[in-house]
Amino acid sequence: MENFRKVRTLEEESPLPFPDLPPEVVEMKVKEGSKIRNLMNFAMAQMELKGRRQIVFSGCGRAITKTITCVEIMKRKLGGLHQVTKVRYKTLLEVWENQDPLPGGLAQNLTVRKNVPSICILLSRDPLDPNQAGYQSPEPQQGDAGEDRSSSSTQGLKRPGPPPGEELLTKKLQVQAAESPRGSGTAESHH
């Protein structure tokens, strides 16, 4: 394989895994080299300026992380979006060319079929079927009465500290427990 060089990669086209999509739905195909800023500028313009109700983000292989990042940014910026996530495999065809063909022989090409993980995420302003696999409901909005809830939820996460004397007692017990095996004549004391 050291004499071969990858010439191109072809992606086998497959339909989006969402039934009942409107024909004009925008599909954002995220690639490994895509710039998140460019993807988000286009996607936000489609949703805000053009008034689209739904948008699909898709990516495969190393672009999956970037795809998820774009979706999370859009959900945070727009809010109130329903989401359905589908994970599947996509077939890529890699064409490799022999760089060192035999004298008088033809340059050989090698085609490799690869199955790579792929993700498709549908975001919708309109409610989607909550019973379908991969559905996520919109997160509660921060702006409307969300402040009260968010402050109380963070308070619920903070555990009140122990009374002053109790904290010392716990540390003292930990220290004693850590010292007890050493003082009982283990292999360490024979060195």
C-alpha positions in Angstrom: 0.0 0.0 0.0 3.0 2.4 0.4 3.0 2.9 -3.4 -0.7 3.9 -3.4 -2.1 7.4 -2.9 -5.7 8.2 -2.2 -7.1 10.1 -5.2 -10.7 10.7 -4.2 -13.4 9.7 -1.8 -17.0 9.2 -3.0 -20.0 9.1 -0.7 -22.8 6.8 -1.7 -26.0 8.9 -1.7 -28.7 7.7 0.7 -32.0 9.3 1.4 -32.5 11.2 4.7 -33.8 8.9 7.4 -36.8 11.1 8.2 -40.2 10.4 6.7 -42.5 13.3 5.7 -39.8 15.9 5.2 -40.9 18.9 3.1 -39.1 18.8 -0.3 -37.5 22.2 0.3 -35.9 21.2 3.6 -32.3 22.4 3.9 -29.7 19.8 4.5 -26.4 21.0 6.0 -23.8 18.4 5.0 -21.0 18.8 7.5 -17.5 17.7 6.3 -14.3 17.3 8.3 -12.9 20.5 6.9 -16.0 22.6 7.2 -15.8 25.8 9.2 -18.4 26.0 12.0 -18.8 29.7 11.5 -19.7 29.3 7.8 -22.1 26.5 8.5 -23.8 28.4 11.3 -24.1 31.7 9.3 -25.8 29.9 6.4 -28.1 27.7 8.7 -29.1 30.7 10.9 -29.9 32.8 7.8 -32.1 29.9 6.5 -34.0 29.6 9.8 -34.3 33.3 10.7 -34.3 35.3 7.4 -35.9 32.7 5.1 -38.3 31.5 7.8 -37.6 27.8 7.4 -39.4 25.5 9.8 -37.0 22.6 9.7 -33.3 22.0 9.0 -31.2 18.8 8.8 -27.5 18.5 9.8 -25.7 15.4 8.6 -22.1 14.2 8.9 -20.1 11.0 8.9 -16.8 9.8 10.2 -14.7 12.5 11.8 -17.3 15.2 11.0 -19.8 13.7 13.5 -18.5 15.8 16.4 -18.6 19.0 14.3 -22.2 18.1 13.2 -23.3 17.8 16.9 -21.6 21.1 17.8 -23.5 22.9 15.0 -26.8 21.5 16.3 -26.1 22.5 19.9 -25.2 26.0 18.8 -28.3 26.4 16.8 -30.5 25.0 19.6 -28.9 27.5 22.0 -29.3 30.5 19.7 -32.8 29.8 18.5 -34.4 27.9 21.4 -37.6 25.9 21.3 -36.4 23.5 18.6 -37.6 19.9 18.6 -34.9 17.4 17.7 -34.7 13.9 16.2 -31.4 12.1 15.9 -30.7 9.1 13.7 -27.4 7.2 13.7 -26.6 4.9 10.9 -23.7 3.7 8.7 -22.8 5.2 5.3 -20.7 3.6 2.6 -17.6 5.6 1.3 -15.7 4.5 -1.8 -12.0 5.4 -1.7 -10.1 5.3 -4.9 -6.4 4.7 -4.6 -3.9 5.1 -7.5 -0.7 3.1 -7.8 2.2 5.6 -7.9 4.8 3.1 -9.0 3.2 0.9 -11.7 5.2 -1.9 -13.3 7.3 -0.9 -16.3 5.0 -1.1 -19.4 2.1 -2.0 -17.1 -1.1 0.0 -16.7 -1.5 2.3 -13.7 -3.7 0.4 -11.3 -6.5 1.8 -9.3 -7.8 0.2 -6.2 -11.3 1.0 -4.9 -12.0 0.4 -1.1 -15.5 0.3 0.3 -15.6 1.6 3.9 -18.6 1.7 6.2 -18.4 4.7 8.5 -20.7 5.9 11.2 -23.0 8.7 10.2 -25.4 11.0 12.1 -28.5 12.9 10.8 -30.2 15.4 13.1 -33.5 17.1 12.3 -34.3 20.4 14.0 -37.8 21.7 13.8 -39.7 24.7 15.0 -42.9 22.6 14.7 -43.6 19.7 17.2 -42.4 16.3 16.1 -43.7 12.9 17.1 -42.3 12.4 20.6 -42.6 8.6 20.4 -40.1 8.2 17.6 -36.7 6.9 18.4 -34.1 9.7 18.9 -36.6 12.4 19.8 -35.5 15.2 22.2 -38.0 17.9 23.3 -37.0 21.6 23.4 -35.1 22.7 26.4 -37.0 25.2 28.6 -36.3 28.8 27.6 -33.9 30.8 29.9 -35.7 34.1 29.3 -39.2 33.3 30.4 -39.5 32.3 34.1 -36.4 30.2 33.6 -34.3 32.3 35.9 -36.2 31.3 39.0 -36.0 27.6 38.0 -32.3 27.8 37.1 -31.3 29.4 40.4 -33.3 26.9 42.5 -31.8 24.0 40.5 -28.3 25.1 41.2 -29.1 25.5 44.8 -30.4 21.9 44.8 -27.0 20.8 43.6 -25.0 22.4 46.3 -24.9 20.3 49.4 -24.8 22.3 52.7 -21.5 21.9 54.4 -21.2 19.9 57.7 -21.2 21.7 61.0 -17.6 22.9 61.8 -16.8 20.1 64.3 -18.1 17.3 62.2 -15.8 18.2 59.2 -12.7 17.8 61.4 -13.9 14.5 62.8 -14.3 13.1 59.3 -10.8 14.2 58.3 -9.4 12.8 61.5 -11.0 9.4 60.9 -9.6 9.3 57.3 -6.1 10.0 58.6 -6.3 7.3 61.2 -7.6 4.8 58.7 -4.8 5.6 56.3 -2.1 5.2 59.1 -3.4 2.0 60.6 -2.0 -0.6 58.1 1.5 1.0 58.3 1.7 0.7 62.1 0.8 -3.0 62.1 4.2 -4.3 61.1 3.7 -4.7 57.3 6.5 -5.2 54.8 7.3 -1.5 54.7 8.7 -1.5 58.3 11.2 -4.3 57.4 13.1 -2.2 54.8 
